[in-house]
Amino acid sequence: MSALLARLVINLAVPVLVYVLLRPHVHSDVTALVAGAAVPTGCTAIVLLWRRRLDAIGVFATVCFAIGLLLVVVTGGNELVFKIREDIWTGLLGLACLISVAARAPLFFVALQLAARRNAQITERIADPQARRVSTVTTGVIGVILLVHALVIVALALTTSTTIFLALKLPLSLAIVGGGLAALVWWI
């Protein structure tokens, strides 16, 4: 439990704290944002070197950090692209889920089929015609949750200051994604 708490603090609280403390001393929001976001990336690198173990969430954050830096360079220092660097992916994944439902090939069912190759119990469960309907609804709901999340976060980034954005992003993300997934689990 303490390891999880430490990871949450390093990945969520420290970047905001670094931004708030550093912003008055640097010339732009982007500089302070990048410095704050570099903390979890540095911790991921240290854990990799020290324990020789990759953390999937840390790798995702590091990749998003690198893409965010690239986008900042390409856009000439646009802070918006760095603020929404992770949310671009949630929006695209949500859109992919919705497109897969419209194409009658729901991504969740495809994932179950792949998992069934290694697990006979899953093979039996997805043979049930009801499984196809449940996976279609699940994929659609996940798609809507992720797309709404991305749209809300982008709207927040466009309409508020960076400090307010950083303060509200996590609670809003938890409410949208956590609430949506809790409702989905309750339905299933």
Order of alpha helices (4+ residues) and beta strands (2+ residues): alpha-alpha-alpha-alpha-alpha-alpha-alpha-alpha-alpha-alpha-alpha
